[in-house]
């Protein structure tokens, strides 16, 4: 492993402020440059990232940044519908790693293009489904992998609050289900909340602007290993994020801060609560939560280690959400994967 710092740049200085903070506080990196089309967004970057202005170079053209800065790693934190070109252009420019905001993009054609590009170029990539790096979620997944509750059969997941949106925030919940299922989705059935029945089959990347432009929905997802996910993304409910993982020998109920475990004496027996040590939860400041993600990206580059949040799983997550739109538009019919590309 080299000891030379990796040069990082950030495209998109709104959400990208947290990325900038993470690079600046990870010893593996030097934050070299940032870019945004809007100068006022660059102005607020420094307050949000807690960095001193003048510590990095500023650009309003990411192509110029890629050309001049000799970057090793690029974060793409632009709006959802503007991920594809910066990711592909960064990969084609020769960067070693890309850290892209979620959701991966807004349609499967762009997702396929991104994955084809990074894999052709050998670019390492992670997608910011942040709980992939939170210790409490990692510990539960490892326990499930080790068979602590037998074969995982059901994942019941809930997100509540006014910003419970299928794409903008719900992508975290859908991806968490995929994270634990560790399999490809086979089909989805969905029913949107009232008021979103006629939303349509396209997401236009507007959810971050107005929650009423991104539907809440209830999904049933079947995976090819037999695990089934039941996902409830619901406005007008308390602001919570939780997953209930069930197998014949027990249950893990996990939130951003806590995990409760039940075990049975025999398969399908009566569960009893078990007290186990607690791993760390979601950080109080979002930038701190991203430090393990960028540190892992460095290890991916130096040691060829795998991503905890790979682009292919992010594409599965996107396909489930787009499948949910199609299901709702066909009176909650079962929609099989893969979806047709348009």
N, C-alpha and C positions, 0 to 999 in steps of 0.2 A: 504493500500500500504506500502510495506517495504521501509526502507531507506537504506538498505544495497546495496552497488554497485554490479552490475552484472559483472562477470569476462568474458571478451571477448577475442577471439583469431581469427586470420586471416590466412586462407589458400590461398596462391597465393599472392605474394608480389608486383606484377606489378600493376594491377588495384587495388589490395588490399591496396595499400598505402592510397588511399582516404578513404577506410573503416577504416583503422587504425587511420587516422586523426579524423574521425567522432567520433569514440569511445573515443579517448583521449580528445575530446572537449565536450563530452556530460556528464553532471554530474551524469547520471545514471550508468555509466560504469567505470570499470578499464580495460584498455588494458593490458592483461597479457602476451600474447605470439603471435608470428608470425611464419609462416612456408612457405618455398618454396624449391623446389628441387634444385634450382640453387643458389649458394652462391652469385654470382654477382647480382642477382635480389634482394636478401636480402640487399646487400650493398647499392643499390640505393633506397630501401624502405625508409630509414631514411631521405634522402634529399627530396623525393617526399611527404612524409607524414609530413614533418616539425617537426619531433620528434628527440629527442636526442638518439643516440645509447647507449645502456646499460639500457634504460628505460623499455625494455621488453625482455623476453627470446626468443631465436631464435632456430628454429628447421628446419631440412631438411626432417623429417618424420612426417606427420600429425598424424599418429596413435600414435606415441610416445607423441606428444603434447596432444592429447585427453586423453591419459592414465595418464599423469603426472600433468596436469594443473587444473583439476576440473573446467572446463569451464561451464559457463551458456549459452553463446552465441558464435556462430561461424559464421564468414563470409567465403563464398566460392567464391573466385575471380580467380579461375583457368581458363584456356582456355575453350571455349564453350563445347568441347567434353570431358572434364574431370570434369564435375560438379557432375555427378550422384553418384559416390562412396564416395567422401567426404561428400556430403549432407546426404546420407543414413548412413554412418558410424558415423557421428556426431550425428544424431538423435538416432541411436541405442546405442550410448555411454551414452545417458541420458541428453544431453544438452537441455535447455529449448527453445532455439530459434535459427533459422538459417536465415542468410541474404545472398541470392545467387545472383550472377551476372546474367545479361541477355545475350543472350536468355536463357531460363530455361535449355535447353540442345539441342541436335541436332536431336533427334528422339523421337517418341511418346512412344516407349517401355520404354525408360529411364525415360521420364516424368511421365508415369504411376507408375513406380517403386518408384520414389521420393515421389509422392503424397501419395501412399499407405503407405510408410514407415513413413512419418511424421504424417499422420493422425492416424495410428495404435499406434504410440508412444505418441501422444498428443503434438508433437513439433510445436511450432509456427514458421511460415515462411513467409518472404516477398521476393520478387524478385525485383532487382534494375532496374525497369522501372521508372527512377528518377522523371519524371514529375508528378507522382502520389502524390508527397509531395510538389510540388512547389505551393505556395499560389495562383498564378493567375489561374492555372488550377483547383485547388480545388474550388475556388470561382465561376468559370464558371460552373463547374459540379453542384454545389449546386443550382445555379440560374436555370439551366436546370431542375433539380429535382423538383424545386418549380414551374415549369410551366411558367417561364417568357416568353418563346417564343412558348408556346403550346407544343404539343408532338413532340419530336425530330424526324425528318424524314430523314435528310441527314447530313452526315459528309464528307466534302471534305478536304483531307489532302495532304500536299506536303512536301517533303524533297528534298533539292538540294545540289549540291557540289560533289566533286570527291569521297568523302567517303559515298555517298548515296548507301548503300548496303542493300539488303532485310533483311538479318539476323543480321549482326553485329550492324548496326545503325538503319536500317529500323525497327527492332523489337520495338524500342521506338515509332515510328510513328504508326505501326499497333496496338501496345498495347494502345496507346493513343485513337485510334478509339474505341477499346474495352472498355476502361475506361469510355468514354462518352456514348457509346451505352448501357452499363450495361445489356447485354443480351448475349446469346450464339450464335455463328455464325452458319448459316445454310448451306451456300454454298459460293464459291469463284470462280471468273473468273480472269485469269491473262494473261498478255502479257509482256514478258521481253523486255528490250532494245535490239537493234541490237547488235550482237556479243555474246549474251547470249541465243540465240534461242535453242541451243542444250546443255544447262547446265546440264540437267538431273534431277532426282527426289530426290537426296540426297544432303544435306548440310554437308560438312565434317569439319566445324569449322575453315576454313582457311581465312575467310573474314577479320579478324583483322590484318592478315599478309600482305595481298595484296588485295586492292579493286577489282582488276580484277578477283579474285577468288570467288566473291560473287555478284550475279546479281542485277542490278537495274530492277525495274518492276512496272507495273501499275496494280492495283487490283480493282475489284468490290466485295464487301463483303455484303451479306445479313444476317441480324440478326433476331432471332425468334420473336422479338417484332415489326418488320416492319421497323426498322431503316436500312438504307443502307449507307455503307461507300464507298467512292471512294478515293483510295490511290495512290499517284503518287510519286514514289521513283526514282529520275532521276539524273544521272550524267550529266555533261555538262549544268547545270543550276546553278543559283546563290545559295550559301550556306545558305539556309533558312529552317526553321521548322515552319509550320503553320497549323492550323486547322480552318475550316469554318463550324460552326454548325448552321443548319437551321431548323426552324419549321414554322408553318403557321403564327405565330405572331411575328417573328423576326429572328435575326441572331446574333451570336457571332463569331467574327474573332479573334483568339487568337494565339499569338506567345510566345516565351520564355520571352519576356520583356513587352508585351503590349497587351491590348484587346480593340477592338472597337465593339460597340453594336448598332444595329438598331432594332427599334420596329415598328409595324404596328398598325393602328387604328382599324383594323378588320382583321380576318383571311384571309390570302393571299392578303392583301392589299399592298400598296406601303410603303416601309420601310423608316423611318427617323432616323438619327443618334441620339443617346441618350448619354449624357455625364454622366459617372458614376465614382465613386472613383476607383482607380487602386490598385489591390493587388500586393504584391511583386512578382518579376519574378525570373528567374533562376539565381543562384549565380555566381559571377565571378570566384570563386575558387570552383572546383567540390567537394572537401571535405566538404565545408560548406553546400552544397546542400544535402549531405547525413546525416547531423546531425539530421534533423527532422525524417528521415527514421529510424535511430537506436533508437531514443527516442520513436518513436511509437512502435518499437519492444519491448522495455521495458514495455510499457503500455499493450501490448498484453500479455506479460508474467504475469505481476502483476494483471491486471484487466480483462483479457480475452476479451480485445477489439479487433475489427476486423482489418485486414490489409488493407491499401489503395492499396496494390499491391500483392494480394494473388497468391499462386502457381497455383490454378485452372484457374485463368484468364491468367496467363503466359502460361499455357498449351494450352488454346484457341488461344492465340497469336501464339504460335509455330505451332499449327495445321493449322491456316490460312496460314502461310508462307510455310509450307510443301505442303498444298493444292495448293498454287500458283505454286509451281514447277510441280506438277502433271498436273495442268491445262495447263501450257505452253507446257508440253511434249505431250499433246493431242490436239494440235492446238487450244489452249485457250478455251477448253471445260469447261462447268460448272461442278465443283467438289463439291459433297455433303459431309457433315460431319455427323457422325464421319468417319475419315479415317481408313482403315484397319491397324491393328497392324502387324508388321513383326517380 
